[in-house]
Structure formats: C-alpha cells, structure tokens
Amino acid sequence: MIYKSLMALSWLVCHTPYCLLMGIGRVLGNLYYLLVKKERERAVSQMVEALQMDEGTARRTVRESFVNLARNVLEILYMPHLNEKNFREYIDVEHLDTLKEALAKKKGVVILTGHIGTWEWLSASFTLNGLPVTAIAKPQPNIQYTQVLDDLRATIHVEIFSRGTSELLAAARALKKGKILGFLADQDAGPGGAFIPFLGKVASTPMGPAVFSRKFHSPVIPAFILRQPNGKHKVVIYDEIPYVDTGDADANLFAFTEKMTQRIEQVIRENPTQWIWFQKRWNTKPEERKTGKHHTVIEEGKKA
C-alpha cells in the first residue's frame, strides 16, 4: 500500500509545474520546522556549536534547511520526469571533464559526497550525461520505502547496492568494471568508523571511500550538488583527493579519510542551509570505538 501510494504521489508530482512544486516545498518545509520540535532543537543546537552562530541566526538557517529538505523530497519524487533532453533546464555541471578524465584511467571512480542539496540529483547529472553510476546506500527501515527509492533511482539509470550486505561485493566489481561508485560519507559510522574531527567535534566517519579507493586504485573525486538562488542546481566537481602511501596501511586510510572529511566539512560550512542538521552525526562517542583493523570492508574488497 505504501509503495503504490508513494509511486502515485510521484506521478502527481511529475505532472505538477516545477515552480509550483518548489513553492509547495517551502510551505511544507516551514510546516515541518514548526511540527518536529525534537529534530528542530537538535538541529539548532548542533548548528550553534558547529558554526559558532548565535541562536537567532541558527534558527533562521535551520528553517531554511528544512525548506531545502522538503524540496529535496519532492525533487526525488520528480526524478521520473528527468531525462537526457530536459535535465539541463534544472542542473548545471561544472568541471565534468575532471570526472571524465578520472574515468578514462579505467579503474573506476569513487565519488565522495554527502546529504547536501538534492543529492539524488547528483547521480542524475552524471547518468544523463552518459556516465555509468552506481552507489552504496543505506536501506530504509521499511522495505517499501527502499523499493520506492530504488525504483525512482532506476528512472535515472542508477544502480544501487545496499550498505552492510553481500552487495558490497557487487559494488567492488562495479569499480573494477570502470564505473562510478558513489558514497554518502557524512553520517555516523558507528564503533567501526574512523574518529575524526567534523565541524569542530570528533565524529565516527565512514572509511568505505578510502578502503575501496585504495584496494582498486580508484581516484576519489569529491562532487556536490548545490541549490542556487535562481532555482537551478549546480554540480561542483573538485580535483582528485590523492592517496599517500607511507607504508602504514591503517595510518594511510585514516589520513585519507581525514582529507575527505575536511572537503565535506568545507562544503557544509559554505552552504549551511543545504545540509541535514538534525541527523545524529555525533551519536557514537570516541570511547565506543572498536580497536584493530577495519576487517569487514577490507575483506569484502579482497573477495571481489
């Protein structure tokens, strides 16, 4: 029932004028801001601490981030409307040649990104330019939500692998075939993550991008999609983040992950209304960390 309802809603969204859709998003975002007190207050508190903002400015910024999130949801439902002919009406891409040059090395490309802007449209900006895109995503608590997301992603030609499952082997094979493999690397990674300062406070950080890149010699290219004042989206593609081999594998992975985290942090600081501030990014405390090497992801890579 949930699946059919959401797909019907997607059909309705796709048949609504885009400018009206964004107006609806502003209304829904403001309503959401007023209704979800727990998430709102967590977002304000985390923003005040991370960006050293006064509370009034933080509240206004968080409100805009809720508007952005509501618009994101509507734009995800709108994805079946996007195609090779019309996507440039909505998305501008900067420095696409950087990504194409990295793909030309035939070792795949690890895309480093986060829950910034309408992140699902980042994939569309690549696939609708003819590039092969796969991504690792966290399954939703309700399988019907996961099915909806995967089917919507399929309309923009993105192949999804579920995080924490045997599908990681398929993700590794995608890199070996020279495809793009995307990672959203801005969420709490639990006790097995790398504990790295993020927005001024130590946080457990996913090491997947670093591990996959090192194992398959795949370049890491940071890329983010940012909502612009004129209503369009701009995809910003940065230069490759180099892997430095000092002979200490664990130290190398940590330093590599630290560089990636700094890039994500920079983009969030420059675009604070476009990140999800109420997520529990700092949920796992440093004293909860697991000791030893990160066997799980490393071993998955070796099996591929």
LINGITA-V402271 format. One record per residue. N is the residue number from 1. PHI is phi as a letter, one per 30 degrees, with the letter a starting at -180 (NA if undefined). PSI is psi as a letter, one per 20 degrees, with the letter a starting at -180 (999 if undefined). OMEGA is omega in degrees with one decimal (NA if undefined). Layout:
# LINGITA-V402271
<<N PHI PSI OMEGA> <N PHI PSI OMEGA>>
This chain:
# LINGITA-V402271
<<1 NA g 179.6> <2 d g -178.7> <3 e g -177.8> <4 d h -179.4> <5 d g -178.5> <6 d h 177.7> <7 d h 175.1> <8 d h 177.0> <9 d h 177.2> <10 d g 178.2> <11 e g 179.9> <12 d g 179.3> <13 d g -179.0> <14 d i 179.8> <15 c j 176.5> <16 c p 177.4> <17 e p -173.9> <18 d g -178.7> <19 d h 176.3> <20 d h 179.4> <21 e g 179.6> <22 d h 174.1> <23 d g 176.4> <24 d h 178.8> <25 d h 177.9> <26 d g 178.7> <27 d g -178.6> <28 d h 179.2> <29 d g 177.4> <30 d h 178.3> <31 d g 178.9> <32 d g 178.4> <33 e g -178.3> <34 d h -171.5> <35 d h -172.8> <36 c m -174.0> <37 d g -175.8> <38 d g 180.0> <39 d h -179.8> <40 d g -177.5> <41 d h 175.9> <42 d g -179.7> <43 d g -179.7> <44 d g -178.7> <45 d g -178.3> <46 d h 178.9> <47 d g 178.7> <48 e g -178.2> <49 d g -173.7> <50 d h -173.8> <51 c j -179.6> <52 h l 179.0> <53 c q 168.8> <54 d q -172.4> <55 d h -179.3> <56 d g 178.4> <57 d h 179.4> <58 d g -179.7> <59 d g 178.3> <60 d h -179.6> <61 d g 178.2> <62 d g 177.5> <63 e g 178.4> <64 d h 177.7> <65 d h 175.7> <66 d h 176.1> <67 d g 179.2> <68 d g -179.7> <69 d g 178.8> <70 d g 177.2> <71 d h 177.0> <72 e g -178.1> <73 e g 179.4> <74 d h -180.0> <75 d h 173.8> <76 d g 176.6> <77 d h -178.0> <78 d i -172.4> <79 e h 178.1> <80 e i 179.0> <81 d h -177.0> <82 d q 175.4> <83 a r -176.2> <84 d h -176.4> <85 d h -171.7> <86 c i -170.9> <87 d h 179.6> <88 d i 173.5> <89 d h -174.5> <90 c h -170.4> <91 b p 169.3> <92 c q -179.0> <93 c p 177.5> <94 c p 172.6> <95 i k 177.2> <96 d h 179.6> <97 d h 177.7> <98 e g 179.5> <99 d g -179.9> <100 d h 178.5> <101 d h 178.0> <102 d g 178.3> <103 d h -178.3> <104 d i 177.7> <105 d i 175.8> <106 i k 177.0> <107 c j -175.8> <108 i r 177.8> <109 b p 172.0> <110 d o 175.5> <111 c p 176.9> <112 c p 177.8> <113 a a -178.8> <114 a a 179.1> <115 d m -175.5> <116 b p -176.0> <117 i b 174.8> <118 c n -169.0> <119 d h 178.0> <120 d h 179.8> <121 d i 175.4> <122 d g 177.3> <123 d g -179.8> <124 d h -178.9> <125 d h 178.6> <126 d g -176.1> <127 d h -178.5> <128 d i 168.5> <129 c j 175.0> <130 i j -178.6> <131 c q -178.0> <132 d p -173.7> <133 b p 168.4> <134 b r -179.3> <135 a q 173.3> <136 c p -176.6> <137 b q 177.1> <138 d p 177.8> <139 d q 177.8> <140 d q 179.5> <141 e h 177.9> <142 c p -174.9> <143 d h 179.7> <144 d h 175.4> <145 d g 178.2> <146 d g 179.5> <147 d g 178.4> <148 d g -179.2> <149 d g -178.5> <150 d h 179.2> <151 d h 176.2> <152 d h 177.4> <153 d h 179.4> <154 d h 179.8> <155 d h 176.2> <156 c j 169.5> <157 i k 178.4> <158 c p 177.0> <159 c p -174.5> <160 c p 172.8> <161 c p -176.9> <162 d p 179.3> <163 d q 176.1> <164 i j 179.3> <165 b r 178.6> <166 d i 178.7> <167 d i 175.0> <168 d h 176.9> <169 d g 177.9> <170 d h 177.4> <171 d g 177.7> <172 d g 179.3> <173 d h 178.3> <174 d g 176.8> <175 d g -179.1> <176 d h 177.8> <177 d j 177.1> <178 i k -179.1> <179 c r 172.1> <180 d p 174.0> <181 b o -175.7> <182 c q 177.2> <183 b p 168.5> <184 c o -167.5> <185 c k -176.5> <186 b k 178.5> <187 c r 177.7> <188 d p -175.8> <189 c j 178.5> <190 i a -176.3> <191 d h -177.2> <192 c j -178.9> <193 d r 174.8> <194 c p -176.6> <195 d o -170.4> <196 b q 175.6> <197 e p 179.5> <198 b o -177.0> <199 h l 172.7> <200 i j -177.1> <201 b p -177.1> <202 d p -178.1> <203 b q 175.1> <204 d p -170.1> <205 b p -179.9> <206 d p 178.5> <207 c j -178.1> <208 e g -179.7> <209 e g -179.3> <210 d g -177.8> <211 d g -179.2> <212 d h 179.9> <213 d g -178.4> <214 d g -175.5> <215 d g -173.1> <216 c j 179.1> <217 h k -178.7> <218 c p 177.3> <219 d q 175.6> <220 c o 179.8> <221 c o 175.6> <222 d p 178.9> <223 b p -177.3> <224 b q 176.9> <225 c p -172.0> <226 b p 177.8> <227 d p -176.7> <228 c q 179.2> <229 e h -179.3> <230 d j 177.1> <231 j i 178.5> <232 d r 175.0> <233 c q 175.5> <234 b p 175.2> <235 c p 179.2> <236 c p 179.6> <237 c p -177.6> <238 c r 176.0> <239 d q 179.8> <240 e q 172.3> <241 c o -174.3> <242 d q 172.7> <243 c p -178.8> <244 c p -178.2> <245 c o 179.2> <246 c i -177.8> <247 j i 178.2> <248 c o -172.7> <249 e g -178.0> <250 d g 179.3> <251 d h 178.4> <252 d g -179.9> <253 d g 179.7> <254 d g -179.2> <255 d h 178.8> <256 d g 178.7> <257 d h 178.6> <258 d g 177.6> <259 d g 179.7> <260 d g -179.5> <261 d h 178.3> <262 d h 178.3> <263 d g 178.8> <264 d g 179.7> <265 e g -179.9> <266 d g -178.5> <267 d h 178.7> <268 d g 179.7> <269 d h -178.7> <270 d i -176.9> <271 b m -171.7> <272 d h -179.8> <273 d i -171.9> <274 c j 176.6> <275 c q 179.5> <276 d n -172.5> <277 d i -177.8> <278 d i 178.4> <279 d q -175.8> <280 d m -174.7> <281 d h -175.8> <282 c k -173.1> <283 d h -178.3> <284 d p -177.1> <285 d q -178.8> <286 e h -179.4> <287 d i 178.8> <288 c i -173.4> <289 d q 172.9> <290 d q 177.9> <291 c r 178.6> <292 j a -176.3> <293 d r -178.2> <294 d m -170.6> <295 d g -169.6> <296 e g -176.7> <297 d h -178.7> <298 d g -179.5> <299 d h 176.5> <300 e g 180.0> <301 d h -178.7> <302 d h -177.5> <303 d h -171.9> <304 d 999 NA>>
